[in-house]
Amino acid sequence: MCSNKPNPFSLDVVGLMSGTSLDGLDLCCVSFQFDGTWHYRILKAESVDYPPELREKLASAQTLSAQEYARLHSDYGLYLGEQVRDFLQRNQLHADLVASHGQTIFHQPSVRFTAQIGSGAGIAAMTGIDTVCDFRTSDVALGGQGAPLVPIGDAFLFAEYDACLNLGGFSNISYAAGNKRLAYDISPVNFVLNHYAAQRGMDFDRDGDLARSGAIDDTLLVRLNALPFYTQSGPKSLGREWVEAEVYPLIDSFNLPVETVLATFVEHVAMQIARHVRGGQVLVTGGGARNVFLLERMQAQAPQVRYIVPDALTVDFKEALIFALLGALYMAGLPNCLASVTGAAFDNIGGCLYKGRHNP
């Protein structure tokens, strides 16, 4: 990790996060201070549900023509800018910077290609605020996975935990190993669970109750655990392409009731996580931290671990908080992508800056 430090400074940043599961846009306004150590205070955080038409477009963006894709990139950026503007006005807040993750549509780091849409120019135009976005592309160009990016925030803001585990569309883990931070994706989680819950007309399986009612199919469980990704070593990340090519066809070939699929996949997730948690205190955040049944199965598979689910703001908005930090690091001229995590050629400063209004 780079040891250069900026001069003491403070910055108020709105972090934007939209995950693969498309369960809404997270907005988190954070006040950062740096005095040799990073300090933060969440001023306000909210989640906004996507209009059904926009959610449908984002969910199918990988099938669009080039012109339709470019139009969605622009329209979605303007939408993000509107949401930030309204969020700040509604809560009477000020921001020096917007840091936007965007929406991942393609992620193929093996061919040095990743795409997160949501025009930064559109955000800056709608808000008049400097905007940093496109955090992953430089890292992928340098041979890295471009993911996960959250671990640098774990190192700076949550170092008191033995590991940090995020349960979002995919699960990922981050922990210190000597003077390095290591992190990688473990398995799909909500991206798959929500897909099958939708077959029962549900946005998600609340508390994991539907999964709890099902019985595990042992044959499917063995096949899921045998997927080659789980034996790969080193930096690695997952995207929807892998799920659509490897996971859905496997599950659907068994023609099982939804309850059985959910029960089996929850057990699969718990077993894969157990392979990567060593013990001690593990911070658990993301939408999956609210899945009571999943947490129970995780604990059963790894009894040596003390899983800690923090306050609701941290559970729901940790990723948006850390993307705000990535923006602050960008403005400080400090690396926000760690080679030890992504496998890139070196630590790098990811992101593109779009200027807001010029005030002479």
C-alpha positions as CSV (number, residue, x, y, z in Angstrom):
1,M,0.0,0.0,0.0
2,C,1.3,3.4,-0.9
3,S,2.8,5.3,2.1
4,N,2.6,8.8,0.6
5,K,0.2,11.0,2.6
6,P,-1.7,14.2,1.5
7,N,-1.6,17.3,3.6
8,P,-4.4,17.5,6.2
9,F,-7.6,18.2,4.4
10,S,-11.4,17.6,4.6
11,L,-13.9,16.8,2.0
12,D,-17.6,16.1,1.9
13,V,-18.4,13.4,-0.7
14,V,-21.6,11.8,-2.0
15,G,-20.9,8.1,-2.7
16,L,-23.2,6.3,-5.1
17,M,-23.5,2.5,-5.3
18,S,-25.7,0.3,-7.4
19,G,-25.1,-3.4,-7.1
20,T,-25.6,-6.3,-9.5
21,S,-28.8,-7.3,-7.9
22,L,-30.4,-3.9,-8.9
23,D,-32.2,-3.5,-5.6
24,G,-31.8,0.3,-5.7
25,L,-29.4,3.2,-5.7
26,D,-27.6,3.9,-2.5
27,L,-26.6,7.5,-1.8
28,C,-24.3,8.3,1.2
29,C,-23.0,11.8,2.0
30,V,-19.8,11.5,4.0
31,S,-17.6,14.0,5.7
32,F,-13.9,12.9,5.5
33,Q,-11.0,14.4,7.5
34,F,-7.4,13.3,7.1
35,D,-4.7,14.1,9.7
36,G,-2.4,11.1,9.1
37,T,-5.4,8.8,9.6
38,W,-8.7,8.7,7.8
39,H,-11.8,9.8,9.8
40,Y,-15.3,9.8,8.5
41,R,-18.9,10.8,9.6
42,I,-22.0,9.7,7.6
43,L,-24.1,12.9,7.3
44,K,-27.0,11.2,5.6
45,A,-27.7,8.0,3.6
46,E,-30.7,6.9,1.6
47,S,-31.6,4.2,-0.8
48,V,-33.8,5.0,-3.8
49,D,-35.8,2.3,-5.7
50,Y,-35.4,2.3,-9.4
51,P,-38.5,3.0,-11.5
52,P,-39.5,-0.3,-13.1
53,E,-38.8,0.8,-16.6
54,L,-35.2,1.9,-15.7
55,R,-34.6,-1.3,-13.7
56,E,-35.7,-3.3,-16.7
57,K,-33.4,-1.4,-19.0
58,L,-30.4,-1.8,-16.7
59,A,-31.1,-5.6,-16.3
60,S,-31.1,-6.2,-20.0
61,A,-28.4,-3.6,-21.0
62,Q,-26.0,-6.3,-22.2
63,T,-28.4,-7.1,-25.0
64,L,-28.8,-3.6,-26.4
65,S,-27.5,-2.2,-29.7
66,A,-24.5,0.1,-29.5
67,Q,-26.7,3.1,-30.0
68,E,-29.2,2.0,-27.3
69,Y,-26.4,1.2,-24.9
70,A,-24.8,4.7,-25.4
71,R,-28.2,6.3,-24.9
72,L,-28.8,4.4,-21.7
73,H,-25.3,5.4,-20.4
74,S,-26.2,9.0,-20.9
75,D,-29.8,8.8,-19.6
76,Y,-28.7,6.9,-16.5
77,G,-26.0,9.4,-15.8
78,L,-28.5,12.2,-15.9
79,Y,-30.8,10.2,-13.7
80,L,-28.0,9.7,-11.1
81,G,-27.3,13.4,-11.2
82,E,-31.0,14.2,-10.6
83,Q,-31.0,11.8,-7.6
84,V,-27.9,13.4,-6.1
85,R,-29.3,16.9,-6.6
86,D,-32.6,16.0,-5.0
87,F,-30.9,14.1,-2.2
88,L,-28.7,17.1,-1.3
89,Q,-31.6,19.6,-1.5
90,R,-34.0,17.4,0.4
91,N,-31.5,17.0,3.3
92,Q,-30.0,20.5,3.1
93,L,-26.6,19.1,2.5
94,H,-23.5,20.3,0.7
95,A,-21.0,18.2,-1.2
96,D,-17.6,18.9,-2.7
97,L,-17.6,15.8,-4.8
98,V,-19.7,12.9,-6.2
99,A,-18.1,9.5,-6.4
100,S,-20.1,7.1,-8.5
101,H,-19.7,3.3,-9.0
102,G,-22.1,3.2,-11.9
103,Q,-23.9,0.0,-12.9
104,T,-21.7,-2.9,-14.0
105,I,-22.9,-4.2,-17.4
106,F,-19.9,-6.2,-18.5
107,H,-17.0,-7.5,-16.4
108,Q,-14.4,-9.6,-18.3
109,P,-11.0,-8.8,-16.8
110,S,-9.4,-11.8,-18.5
111,V,-9.6,-9.8,-21.7
112,R,-9.0,-6.5,-20.0
113,F,-12.6,-5.3,-20.4
114,T,-15.0,-3.9,-17.9
115,A,-17.9,-1.5,-18.2
116,Q,-19.9,0.5,-15.6
117,I,-22.4,2.8,-17.2
118,G,-23.8,6.1,-15.8
119,S,-22.2,9.1,-17.5
120,G,-20.0,11.1,-15.1
121,A,-20.5,14.1,-17.4
122,G,-24.2,13.8,-16.9
123,I,-23.9,13.7,-13.1
124,A,-21.6,16.7,-13.1
125,A,-24.0,18.6,-15.4
126,M,-27.1,17.9,-13.3
127,T,-25.4,18.7,-10.0
128,G,-22.8,21.3,-10.8
129,I,-20.4,19.2,-8.6
130,D,-17.1,17.6,-9.6
131,T,-17.7,13.9,-10.2
132,V,-15.3,10.9,-10.2
133,C,-16.5,7.7,-11.8
134,D,-15.2,4.7,-13.8
135,F,-13.1,3.4,-10.9
136,R,-12.3,0.0,-12.4
137,T,-11.1,0.5,-15.9
138,S,-7.5,1.6,-15.2
139,D,-6.9,-1.4,-12.9
140,V,-8.2,-3.8,-15.5
141,A,-6.0,-2.2,-18.2
142,L,-3.1,-2.8,-15.8
143,G,-3.9,-6.5,-15.8
144,G,-5.9,-6.5,-12.6
145,Q,-9.4,-7.8,-11.8
146,G,-10.7,-4.2,-11.3
147,A,-12.4,-5.8,-8.2
148,P,-13.0,-5.8,-5.4
149,L,-12.4,-2.1,-4.7
150,V,-13.9,-2.0,-1.2
151,P,-10.9,-3.5,0.6
152,I,-8.9,-0.3,0.7
153,G,-11.8,1.2,2.6
154,D,-11.7,-1.9,4.9
155,A,-8.1,-1.2,5.6
156,F,-8.5,2.5,6.3
157,L,-11.9,2.6,8.1
158,F,-12.5,-0.9,9.5
159,A,-9.1,-2.2,10.4
160,E,-10.2,-3.4,13.9
161,Y,-11.9,-6.5,12.4
162,D,-10.0,-9.7,11.4
163,A,-11.9,-9.7,8.1
164,C,-14.7,-7.8,6.3
165,L,-17.3,-9.8,4.5
166,N,-19.7,-8.3,2.1
167,L,-22.9,-10.2,1.1
168,G,-24.2,-8.4,-2.0
169,G,-24.9,-9.6,-5.4
170,F,-21.7,-11.5,-4.9
171,S,-19.8,-12.2,-1.6
172,N,-16.3,-10.9,-1.2
173,I,-13.8,-11.0,1.7
174,S,-11.0,-8.7,2.7
175,Y,-8.3,-9.1,5.4
176,A,-4.8,-8.1,6.3
177,A,-1.9,-10.5,5.6
178,G,1.3,-9.0,6.9
179,N,1.7,-5.5,5.3
180,K,-0.7,-6.3,2.5
181,R,-4.5,-6.3,2.1
182,L,-5.8,-9.4,0.4
183,A,-9.4,-9.7,-1.0
184,Y,-11.4,-11.5,-3.7
185,D,-14.9,-12.6,-4.6
186,I,-16.1,-15.8,-3.0
187,S,-19.4,-16.7,-4.6
188,P,-22.6,-15.3,-6.0
189,V,-25.2,-14.5,-3.3
190,N,-28.1,-12.2,-3.9
191,F,-27.7,-12.1,-7.6
192,V,-28.8,-15.8,-7.7
193,L,-31.1,-15.8,-4.6
194,N,-33.1,-12.9,-6.0
195,H,-33.3,-14.4,-9.4
196,Y,-35.1,-17.5,-8.1
197,A,-37.2,-15.6,-5.5
198,A,-38.5,-13.6,-8.5
199,Q,-40.0,-16.9,-9.8
200,R,-42.3,-16.7,-6.7
201,G,-43.1,-13.0,-7.5
202,M,-40.8,-11.7,-4.8
203,D,-38.1,-9.1,-5.1
204,F,-36.1,-11.1,-2.5
205,D,-36.5,-13.9,0.0
206,R,-37.1,-11.9,3.2
207,D,-35.1,-13.3,6.1
208,G,-34.5,-16.4,4.0
209,D,-37.9,-17.8,5.0
210,L,-38.5,-19.4,1.6
211,A,-35.1,-21.0,1.6
212,R,-35.7,-22.2,5.2
213,S,-38.8,-24.0,4.0
214,G,-36.9,-26.0,1.4
215,A,-34.8,-29.1,1.5
216,I,-31.2,-29.3,0.3
217,D,-30.6,-31.3,-2.9
218,D,-27.3,-33.0,-2.1
219,T,-26.5,-33.7,-5.7
220,L,-26.9,-30.1,-6.8
221,L,-24.9,-28.9,-3.8
222,V,-22.0,-31.1,-4.8
223,R,-22.1,-29.9,-8.4
224,L,-22.2,-26.3,-7.3
225,N,-19.3,-26.7,-5.0
226,A,-17.3,-28.4,-7.8
227,L,-17.5,-25.4,-10.1
228,P,-13.9,-24.6,-11.3
229,F,-13.9,-21.0,-10.1
230,Y,-13.7,-22.2,-6.5
231,T,-10.4,-23.8,-7.0
232,Q,-8.7,-20.8,-8.6
233,S,-6.1,-19.1,-6.5
234,G,-4.9,-15.5,-6.4
235,P,-7.0,-12.4,-7.2
236,K,-10.3,-13.3,-8.8
237,S,-13.7,-11.7,-9.3
238,L,-17.1,-12.7,-10.5
239,G,-19.6,-11.1,-12.9
240,R,-23.1,-11.8,-14.2
241,E,-21.5,-13.4,-17.3
242,W,-20.1,-16.3,-15.2
243,V,-23.4,-16.8,-13.4
244,E,-25.4,-16.9,-16.6
245,A,-23.0,-19.3,-18.3
246,E,-22.2,-21.6,-15.4
247,V,-24.6,-21.3,-12.5
248,Y,-28.1,-20.8,-13.9
249,P,-27.8,-23.6,-16.5
250,L,-26.6,-26.0,-13.9
251,I,-29.4,-25.2,-11.4
252,D,-32.1,-25.2,-14.1
253,S,-31.0,-28.6,-15.4
254,F,-32.2,-30.2,-12.1
255,N,-35.8,-28.8,-12.5
256,L,-36.3,-28.4,-8.8
257,P,-38.8,-26.4,-6.8
258,V,-37.8,-22.8,-6.0
259,E,-37.7,-23.6,-2.3
260,T,-35.2,-26.4,-2.9
261,V,-33.0,-24.3,-5.1
262,L,-32.9,-21.5,-2.5
263,A,-32.2,-23.9,0.4
264,T,-29.4,-25.5,-1.6
265,F,-27.8,-22.3,-2.8
266,V,-27.9,-20.8,0.7
267,E,-26.0,-23.9,1.9
268,H,-23.6,-23.5,-1.0
269,V,-22.9,-19.9,-0.1
270,A,-22.3,-20.8,3.5
271,M,-19.9,-23.6,2.7
272,Q,-17.9,-21.4,0.3
273,I,-17.6,-18.6,2.8
274,A,-16.5,-21.1,5.5
275,R,-13.6,-22.0,3.3
276,H,-12.2,-18.5,3.5
277,V,-13.0,-17.2,7.1
278,R,-10.2,-18.2,9.5
279,G,-11.7,-17.1,12.9
280,G,-11.9,-14.0,15.0
281,Q,-14.3,-11.2,14.4
282,V,-15.7,-10.8,10.9
283,L,-17.7,-7.7,9.9
284,V,-20.7,-8.6,7.7
285,T,-22.4,-6.0,5.6
286,G,-24.5,-5.9,2.4
287,G,-28.1,-7.0,1.8
288,G,-27.3,-10.6,2.7
289,A,-26.5,-9.5,6.2
290,R,-30.3,-9.2,6.7
291,N,-30.9,-12.8,5.5
292,V,-31.4,-14.5,8.9
293,F,-31.3,-18.0,7.5
294,L,-28.1,-17.4,5.5
295,L,-26.4,-16.1,8.6
296,E,-27.5,-19.1,10.6
297,R,-26.1,-21.5,8.0
298,M,-22.8,-19.4,7.8
299,Q,-22.4,-19.7,11.6
300,A,-23.1,-23.5,11.5
301,Q,-20.5,-24.0,8.8
302,A,-17.9,-21.8,10.6
303,P,-18.5,-22.0,14.4
304,Q,-15.0,-20.6,15.1
305,V,-16.0,-17.2,13.7
306,R,-17.8,-14.4,15.4
307,Y,-19.9,-12.7,12.7
308,I,-20.7,-9.1,13.6
309,V,-23.6,-7.3,11.9
310,P,-23.1,-3.6,12.6
311,D,-25.6,-0.7,12.7
312,A,-28.1,-0.4,9.9
313,L,-26.3,2.5,8.2
314,T,-23.1,0.5,7.9
315,V,-24.9,-2.7,6.8
316,D,-26.8,-0.9,4.1
317,F,-24.4,1.8,2.9
318,K,-20.8,0.5,3.5
319,E,-20.1,0.2,-0.2
320,A,-21.5,3.7,-1.0
321,L,-19.4,5.0,2.0
322,I,-16.2,3.4,0.6
323,F,-16.8,4.6,-2.9
324,A,-17.0,8.1,-1.4
325,L,-13.6,7.3,0.1
326,L,-12.3,6.2,-3.3
327,G,-13.3,9.6,-4.6
328,A,-11.6,11.3,-1.7
329,L,-8.4,9.3,-2.4
330,Y,-8.6,10.2,-6.0
331,M,-8.7,13.9,-5.1
332,A,-5.8,13.5,-2.7
333,G,-3.8,11.9,-5.4
334,L,-3.5,8.6,-3.6
335,P,-4.0,5.0,-4.9
336,N,-7.5,3.7,-4.5
337,C,-6.9,0.3,-6.2
338,L,-4.5,-2.1,-4.5
339,A,-2.5,-4.5,-6.6
340,S,-2.3,-7.0,-3.8
341,V,-6.1,-7.3,-4.1
342,T,-6.7,-7.0,-7.8
343,G,-3.5,-8.5,-9.3
344,A,-2.7,-5.3,-11.3
345,A,0.8,-4.4,-12.2
346,F,0.9,-1.8,-9.4
347,D,-1.3,0.2,-7.0
348,N,-3.1,2.7,-9.1
349,I,-5.5,5.7,-8.9
350,G,-8.7,4.6,-10.6
351,G,-11.3,7.0,-11.9
352,C,-12.1,9.8,-14.3
353,L,-12.9,13.3,-13.1
354,Y,-15.7,15.4,-14.7
355,K,-15.8,19.0,-13.6
356,G,-18.9,20.7,-12.2
357,R,-19.6,24.4,-12.5
358,H,-16.5,26.6,-12.8
359,N,-16.6,29.4,-10.2
360,P,-14.0,31.9,-11.1
